[in-house]
Amino acid sequence: MRKYLLNIIGLILMVSCSKGEPVEPPINNGNPPNPITVFKKPEFVFGFQGESRYSYCPSVLKQDDGTVHMFFCGNPNNLIMVDNIYHIKINPDGTKTKAKSVLQPGITGSWDDHHTCDPSVIAGEFKYDGMTYKYAMFFLSNMYGVYYNEIGIAFSNDLDADSWVKYPTQIVKKTWSSPGDQIVGGTAKAWGVGQPSAVSLNGKGKLLLTYTIGDIGGTRIVWSEVDFSDMSNYTINPPKAIVQGGLKAIDTKSSDYTCNSDFAVDVKENKILMIRPVQPHPGNYPAYISSTLEINYMNLTDFMGNAGSWSTLYRITPEDTGYPRNHNAALLRDNYGIIENWENPVFYYTVSKAAPNVNPSGSEHAEWTYHIWKSQIVKD
C-alpha cells in the first residue's frame, strides 16, 4: 500500500478545453535551458476521430499495475458544444476501454445545467449522504444564461464507474457577491473560478485544492487547504495566490502568470511540478488556446511558504508536438497526486489545428481537432 501524505503539504491539478488520422510529430532533441529531451516520440492517446466532437483537459491516474485511468472533457453529440466528463481505462498493453460519459450537466435551472468539464480526481475517504466514498472528482460547471464558472464535487467507489454521485451545490463559488456576471471592462465578462486540482494531505479527506480565478482582479491560480472528510461539515480555508516568480512568457524575458495548470509532488525530493500554458497566445484563430506549454518546478516547502521561484524543466513547443496549438495538459500522477522521479515526468496534453486549416464555423471549428496525446521528459 502507498504511504499517505500525512502531515505533508503538497499541491495539484489542472487545469480549465484533427480531423482525420493523427500525424506523427517530430522530436525536438535539446530545448534550452537544460540538457533535457523528449524521451519518447509523442503518442496519440484519444480523440473522437472523424466526428465533430472534442476531447481535452485530461486528469490521469496511474495504478500500481501500470493501468491508467483518464478522465477528460468531451461533447456527446456532433456539432453541439456541451461539455461532459468522460472516462477511459488504458491497460498496460496499450488497449483502451470505450469512452463513456460519467458526469453530465445537471437538471435545467441548477447551478451546473450547462457545461461540466475540467476533472481532477483524487483518492481518499469522503463521507456524503450516509456513504463513505474512495474517490472525489472536482469539476468546473456553469449554468445557461451566465458566463462565469464555479466548482463542484462528485464521488465514487470505483474509478471505472459508469456514473458519479454529485454533491448538489457548488463548493467554490464566484468571487463576487452580486448576482449574475461581473463586467471587467467594456463588454468583457469575468471567467469565474474553475480548472480545479487536488492533492491528498492525509490519504483521507484533507486536500490541497488549487484552481484558477478570472475576475476584475485579473487571472491567477490560488490554493486552499480543504477538508471534505464529511460533506455535512466540510471546510475550505481562505485561498492564497501561488508563487509566480521565475515564470517567463513566450519571449523568455517578460514575466508570465499562471492559469489552467496541473500539479504533482515528489515528496521524497521536496519538489512540486507544474505544467502550464505559456502566455501570450497566438493572435490567429483559435486565439483562445496556447501554442506552448511549460513544465516548471520548485521546492515544495518554498511553494507552501509563498517563497522562492520557479525553474524551467522543459518548454513544449509546436516543433516538439507537430501541432500549432498545445493546451490543457496534465501530469501523470498516482491516486493521491504523487509523482515519482520528478525529473522524468510523463504528461498528457491536448492538441489543436489552427487557421487556415480550421475556422469558427460549423464542422470547421478548431474544437473538433482537440485530441489528447502524451509524451515524457527525461534527462539526456
C-alpha positions as CSV (number, residue, x, y, z in Angstrom):
1,M,0.0,0.0,0.0
2,R,1.3,3.5,-0.8
3,K,2.2,5.8,2.1
4,Y,-0.2,8.6,2.5
5,L,0.9,12.2,2.5
6,L,0.1,12.5,6.2
7,N,1.1,15.9,7.5
8,I,2.9,16.8,4.3
9,I,1.9,19.8,2.3
10,G,1.6,19.2,-1.5
11,L,-0.4,20.6,-4.3
12,I,-2.0,19.7,-7.6
13,L,-4.0,19.7,-10.9
14,M,-5.4,21.4,-13.7
15,V,-6.3,22.8,-15.5
16,S,-9.8,25.0,-17.5
17,C,-10.8,22.6,-23.1
18,S,-7.5,16.6,-36.1
19,K,-9.6,15.8,-38.2
20,G,-8.6,12.6,-39.9
21,E,-5.8,10.4,-38.8
22,P,-3.3,11.8,-36.2
23,V,0.0,12.9,-37.5
24,E,3.3,11.7,-36.1
25,P,5.2,14.8,-34.9
26,P,8.9,15.2,-34.9
27,I,11.0,15.1,-31.8
28,N,13.0,18.1,-30.6
29,N,16.3,16.9,-29.1
30,G,17.6,19.6,-26.8
31,N,15.4,22.5,-25.8
32,P,17.0,25.1,-23.5
33,P,17.7,25.8,-20.8
34,N,18.8,22.3,-19.6
35,P,20.2,19.2,-21.4
36,I,16.7,17.6,-21.4
37,T,14.9,16.0,-24.3
38,V,11.6,14.2,-25.0
39,F,12.4,10.6,-24.2
40,K,9.8,9.1,-26.5
41,K,8.2,10.2,-29.6
42,P,4.8,11.7,-28.6
43,E,2.0,9.1,-28.7
44,F,-1.6,9.6,-29.7
45,V,-3.9,8.7,-26.8
46,F,-7.5,9.5,-27.7
47,G,-9.8,11.5,-29.9
48,F,-13.3,11.3,-31.4
49,Q,-11.8,11.0,-34.8
50,G,-13.9,11.6,-37.9
51,E,-16.6,13.3,-35.7
52,S,-17.4,16.9,-34.8
53,R,-16.5,16.2,-31.2
54,Y,-13.7,17.3,-28.9
55,S,-11.6,15.6,-26.2
56,Y,-9.4,17.7,-24.0
57,C,-8.4,18.6,-20.4
58,P,-7.3,15.2,-19.1
59,S,-6.8,14.1,-15.5
60,V,-4.6,10.9,-15.4
61,L,-4.1,8.4,-12.6
62,K,-1.6,5.6,-12.8
63,Q,-2.2,2.4,-10.9
64,D,0.4,0.1,-9.4
65,D,-0.1,-2.4,-12.2
66,G,0.6,0.2,-14.9
67,T,-3.1,0.8,-15.7
68,V,-4.0,4.4,-16.3
69,H,-7.5,5.9,-15.7
70,M,-8.0,9.0,-17.8
71,F,-10.9,11.4,-17.2
72,F,-11.4,14.2,-19.8
73,C,-13.8,16.7,-21.2
74,G,-15.9,15.9,-24.3
75,N,-19.2,16.5,-26.1
76,P,-21.6,13.7,-26.6
77,N,-23.3,15.0,-29.8
78,N,-21.8,16.0,-33.1
79,L,-21.6,19.8,-33.7
80,I,-23.0,20.6,-30.2
81,M,-20.6,22.2,-27.7
82,V,-22.0,20.9,-24.4
83,D,-19.3,19.5,-22.1
84,N,-19.5,16.1,-20.3
85,I,-16.7,14.4,-18.4
86,Y,-15.6,11.1,-20.0
87,H,-13.5,8.2,-18.8
88,I,-11.3,5.6,-20.5
89,K,-9.1,3.0,-18.9
90,I,-5.7,2.4,-20.6
91,N,-4.4,-1.1,-19.9
92,P,-0.7,-1.9,-19.5
93,D,-0.7,-3.5,-23.0
94,G,-2.0,-0.2,-24.5
95,T,-5.5,-1.4,-25.2
96,K,-8.3,1.0,-24.1
97,T,-11.9,0.8,-23.0
98,K,-14.6,2.6,-24.9
99,A,-15.0,6.2,-23.8
100,K,-18.1,6.8,-21.6
101,S,-19.7,9.9,-20.2
102,V,-19.6,9.6,-16.4
103,L,-20.6,13.1,-15.3
104,Q,-23.1,15.3,-17.1
105,P,-24.8,18.7,-16.7
106,G,-27.5,18.9,-14.0
107,I,-31.2,19.4,-14.4
108,T,-32.5,22.6,-16.0
109,G,-32.2,25.5,-13.6
110,S,-29.4,24.1,-11.5
111,W,-26.1,25.8,-11.0
112,D,-24.5,23.2,-13.3
113,D,-27.0,22.8,-16.1
114,H,-24.7,23.8,-19.0
115,H,-21.0,22.7,-19.2
116,T,-19.4,20.0,-16.9
117,C,-15.6,19.9,-17.5
118,D,-12.1,20.1,-16.1
119,P,-12.0,17.0,-14.0
120,S,-9.5,16.4,-11.2
121,V,-9.8,13.0,-9.5
122,I,-8.2,12.2,-6.1
123,A,-8.4,9.2,-3.7
124,G,-9.3,9.4,0.0
125,E,-12.2,8.9,2.3
126,F,-15.2,11.2,1.7
127,K,-18.5,10.8,3.6
128,Y,-21.6,12.0,1.9
129,D,-25.3,11.2,2.5
130,G,-24.6,8.2,4.6
131,M,-21.9,6.7,2.4
132,T,-18.1,6.8,2.5
133,Y,-16.5,7.1,-0.9
134,K,-13.0,6.3,-2.1
135,Y,-12.7,8.9,-4.8
136,A,-13.6,12.5,-5.3
137,M,-13.9,14.3,-8.6
138,F,-13.6,18.1,-8.7
139,F,-15.0,19.7,-11.8
140,L,-15.9,23.1,-13.4
141,S,-19.5,23.9,-14.3
142,N,-21.9,26.7,-15.1
143,M,-25.5,27.5,-15.9
144,Y,-27.2,28.7,-19.0
145,G,-27.5,32.5,-19.2
146,V,-24.3,33.4,-17.4
147,Y,-20.6,33.5,-18.5
148,Y,-18.9,32.7,-15.2
149,N,-17.9,29.2,-13.9
150,E,-17.9,27.6,-10.5
151,I,-16.5,24.4,-8.9
152,G,-18.4,21.3,-7.8
153,I,-17.5,17.8,-6.4
154,A,-18.7,14.3,-7.1
155,F,-17.9,10.9,-5.6
156,S,-17.5,7.2,-6.5
157,N,-16.1,4.0,-5.1
158,D,-14.7,2.8,-8.4
159,L,-12.6,4.7,-10.9
160,D,-14.3,2.6,-13.7
161,A,-17.8,3.6,-12.5
162,D,-20.4,4.4,-15.1
163,S,-21.6,7.5,-13.1
164,W,-20.5,9.6,-10.1
165,V,-22.6,10.9,-7.3
166,K,-22.8,14.7,-7.3
167,Y,-22.9,17.0,-4.3
168,P,-25.9,19.2,-5.1
169,T,-24.3,22.7,-4.9
170,Q,-21.0,24.3,-5.9
171,I,-18.2,24.1,-3.3
172,V,-16.3,27.1,-4.6
173,K,-18.4,30.0,-5.8
174,K,-17.6,33.0,-7.9
175,T,-15.5,35.7,-6.2
176,W,-18.1,38.5,-6.4
177,S,-21.3,38.6,-4.3
178,S,-23.7,40.4,-6.7
179,P,-25.9,38.1,-8.9
180,G,-25.1,37.4,-12.5
181,D,-21.9,38.2,-14.5
182,Q,-19.2,40.6,-13.5
183,I,-18.2,43.1,-16.1
184,V,-14.4,43.5,-16.3
185,G,-14.1,46.2,-19.0
186,G,-16.3,47.2,-21.9
187,T,-18.5,44.2,-22.6
188,A,-16.0,41.6,-21.3
189,K,-17.2,39.4,-18.5
190,A,-15.3,37.6,-15.7
191,W,-14.5,34.0,-16.2
192,G,-15.2,33.0,-12.6
193,V,-13.5,30.1,-10.8
194,G,-12.6,26.6,-12.2
195,Q,-9.9,24.3,-13.5
196,P,-9.6,22.6,-10.1
197,S,-6.9,20.2,-9.0
198,A,-6.3,18.3,-5.7
199,V,-3.5,16.5,-3.9
200,S,-4.2,14.4,-0.8
201,L,-2.7,15.5,2.5
202,N,-3.5,12.5,4.7
203,G,-4.9,9.8,2.4
204,K,-8.4,10.7,3.6
205,G,-10.4,13.9,3.3
206,K,-7.8,16.6,3.8
207,L,-6.6,18.0,0.5
208,L,-4.9,20.9,-1.1
209,L,-7.2,22.3,-3.7
210,T,-5.9,24.5,-6.5
211,Y,-7.9,26.4,-9.0
212,T,-7.9,29.4,-11.5
213,I,-9.7,32.7,-10.8
214,G,-10.6,35.1,-13.5
215,D,-12.3,38.3,-12.3
216,I,-11.9,42.0,-12.1
217,G,-8.7,41.5,-10.1
218,G,-7.1,39.6,-13.0
219,T,-6.2,35.9,-13.8
220,R,-4.3,33.8,-11.2
221,I,-4.1,30.4,-9.6
222,V,-4.8,30.1,-5.9
223,W,-4.6,27.2,-3.4
224,S,-6.5,26.3,-0.3
225,E,-6.3,23.6,2.3
226,V,-9.7,21.9,2.5
227,D,-11.3,19.0,4.4
228,F,-14.0,17.0,2.6
229,S,-14.0,14.1,5.1
230,D,-17.6,14.8,5.9
231,M,-19.7,16.7,3.4
232,S,-22.2,17.7,6.0
233,N,-19.5,19.9,7.6
234,Y,-16.7,20.4,5.0
235,T,-14.2,23.2,5.4
236,I,-12.3,25.4,2.9
237,N,-9.6,27.7,4.2
238,P,-9.2,31.2,2.6
239,P,-7.3,30.8,-0.7
240,K,-3.7,32.1,-1.3
241,A,-2.2,33.1,-4.6
242,I,0.6,30.7,-5.8
243,V,4.1,31.9,-6.3
244,Q,4.7,33.2,-9.8
245,G,8.3,34.3,-9.7
246,G,10.6,32.9,-12.3
247,L,7.8,32.3,-14.9
248,K,8.6,33.7,-18.3
249,A,6.4,34.5,-21.3
250,I,6.8,33.3,-24.9
251,D,9.7,35.8,-25.4
252,T,11.5,34.1,-22.4
253,K,12.2,37.5,-21.0
254,S,8.9,39.0,-19.8
255,S,7.3,37.8,-16.6
256,D,4.3,35.5,-17.1
257,Y,1.3,34.5,-15.0
258,T,-0.3,31.2,-14.2
259,C,-3.7,29.7,-15.1
260,N,-5.1,26.4,-16.2
261,S,-2.2,24.4,-14.7
262,D,-1.8,20.9,-13.3
263,F,0.5,20.0,-10.4
264,A,2.2,16.9,-8.9
265,V,4.5,16.5,-6.0
266,D,7.6,14.4,-5.3
267,V,7.6,14.3,-1.6
268,K,10.8,12.5,-1.1
269,E,12.7,15.1,-3.2
270,N,10.7,18.1,-1.8
271,K,9.7,19.1,-5.3
272,I,6.5,20.3,-6.9
273,L,5.9,20.3,-10.6
274,M,3.6,22.4,-12.7
275,I,2.6,22.1,-16.3
276,R,1.1,25.3,-17.6
277,P,0.3,27.3,-20.8
278,V,2.8,30.0,-21.7
279,Q,1.4,33.4,-22.5
280,P,0.6,35.1,-24.7
281,H,-1.4,33.0,-27.1
282,P,-1.0,33.5,-30.9
283,G,-3.2,36.1,-32.4
284,N,-4.7,33.9,-35.2
285,Y,-7.7,31.6,-34.7
286,P,-8.1,29.9,-32.3
287,A,-6.5,32.7,-30.2
288,Y,-8.1,31.4,-27.0
289,I,-5.7,28.5,-26.6
290,S,-2.0,28.3,-26.2
291,S,0.7,27.2,-28.6
292,T,3.3,26.4,-26.0
293,L,3.3,24.6,-22.7
294,E,6.0,24.5,-20.0
295,I,6.9,22.2,-17.1
296,N,8.2,24.2,-14.1
297,Y,9.5,23.1,-10.7
298,M,10.4,24.4,-7.3
299,N,10.9,23.2,-3.7
300,L,7.6,22.2,-2.2
301,T,8.5,23.8,1.1
302,D,9.2,27.1,-0.7
303,F,5.9,26.9,-2.6
304,M,3.9,26.3,0.6
305,G,5.7,29.3,2.2
306,N,5.0,31.6,-0.7
307,A,8.7,32.0,-1.2
308,G,11.3,31.1,-3.9
309,S,10.7,31.0,-7.6
310,W,10.0,28.5,-10.4
311,S,12.7,27.0,-12.6
312,T,12.1,25.6,-16.1
313,L,12.3,21.8,-16.7
314,Y,11.2,22.0,-20.3
315,R,9.3,24.2,-22.7
316,I,7.0,22.2,-25.1
317,T,6.6,23.9,-28.4
318,P,4.8,23.2,-31.7
319,E,8.1,22.0,-33.1
320,D,8.0,19.3,-30.4
321,T,4.4,18.2,-30.9
322,G,3.8,18.8,-34.6
323,Y,0.7,20.9,-33.8
324,P,0.3,24.7,-33.8
325,R,-1.8,24.6,-30.5
326,N,-0.9,22.7,-27.3
327,H,-3.0,23.2,-24.3
328,N,-5.0,21.8,-21.3
329,A,-2.3,19.5,-20.1
330,A,-1.9,17.1,-17.1
331,L,0.9,15.3,-15.3
332,L,0.6,11.6,-14.8
333,R,0.2,11.1,-11.1
334,D,-0.8,8.3,-8.7
335,N,-4.2,8.3,-7.0
336,Y,-3.0,10.8,-4.3
337,G,-1.3,13.3,-6.6
338,I,2.2,12.0,-6.2
339,I,4.8,11.7,-9.0
340,E,7.9,9.5,-8.8
341,N,11.1,10.8,-10.2
342,W,10.1,14.4,-10.9
343,E,12.9,15.0,-13.4
344,N,11.3,12.4,-15.8
345,P,7.6,13.3,-15.9
346,V,5.0,11.7,-18.2
347,F,2.5,14.3,-19.3
348,Y,-0.7,14.3,-21.3
349,Y,-1.7,17.3,-23.4
350,T,-4.4,18.5,-25.9
351,V,-3.5,19.5,-29.5
352,S,-5.5,21.6,-32.0
353,K,-5.2,22.7,-35.5
354,A,-5.2,26.4,-36.3
355,A,-6.1,28.8,-39.2
356,P,-6.2,28.4,-42.1
357,N,-6.8,24.7,-41.5
358,V,-9.8,25.5,-39.2
359,N,-12.3,28.3,-38.9
360,P,-15.1,29.2,-36.4
361,S,-17.9,27.8,-38.5
362,G,-19.9,24.5,-38.4
363,S,-17.8,21.4,-38.9
364,E,-14.6,23.5,-39.3
365,H,-14.3,24.7,-35.6
366,A,-10.9,24.2,-34.0
367,E,-12.6,22.3,-31.2
368,W,-13.3,19.3,-33.4
369,T,-9.5,18.9,-33.7
370,Y,-8.9,18.7,-29.9
371,H,-7.3,15.3,-29.4
372,I,-5.2,14.0,-26.4
373,W,-1.5,13.0,-26.8
374,K,1.2,12.1,-24.3
375,S,5.0,12.3,-24.0
376,Q,7.7,12.2,-21.4
377,I,10.7,14.4,-20.4
378,V,13.9,12.8,-19.3
379,K,17.5,13.8,-18.6
380,D,19.6,13.5,-21.7
